[in-house]
């Protein structure tokens, strides 16, 4: 088997492989980092490459931290009885992955989002890595 196959098998069940120990230590450091952080290389190389990442100029990988948990609707302005408020137990219309993509796209307006994949999560946060491409970079233009 090639190296990418071993990596993908380890990430399929992180709790029963070496991934859990490494990522728990990494998550402790990631909590202190900024919410949106540009990386030199992806954490999950096999997943990034399967989604279109290439190790060349013009490709950017960004890690995003998203708060997990349910959402709350804004309280209505006019009067309601508490039962009819409908503010708690509100399901988000977007997934955490879509929220992560939107935040990165807002932070890097000149880059185009290719794809996003899950990296790790704890009780409070979930981390995603987003692959971005610079459509105006000469290395990218020549390969398209």
C-alpha positions, 0 to 999 in steps of 0.5 A: 500500500502507498502512504496515502492509503495508510493515512486514510485508514488511520483517519477513518477511525482516529480513536483506534489509531495513532491520530487521536493522541497526536490530534488531542495534543495539537488541539490544545495548541490550536485553541490558543491560535487565531480563529482563521490561520493560514498553514504551510501544509495541510494536516490531512495530506491525503484528504487535501490531495483528494479534494484538489490540493497540490503542493505548488504556488497558488494553493493555500490551506487555511484552518478555521475554528468553528463554535459547535452547538445549537443556535438561538433565534433572535427574540421577537420584538413584539410580545409573546408568551414564553412558550411561543417565543421559539428562540431555543432548540433552533437548528442552523440552516447551514452546516459547520462546514459551510460556515467555515467556508464562508468565513474563509472566503470573506477573509481572503476575497482574492482567492477562490475556495476549492473545498473544505474538510474536517480536521478535528473537534472537541466539546466546544470547537470544530476545526476545518481546513479549507483549500483555496486557489489563486486564479491569477497566479502564473503557476495556476494559470499555466496548469489550467 
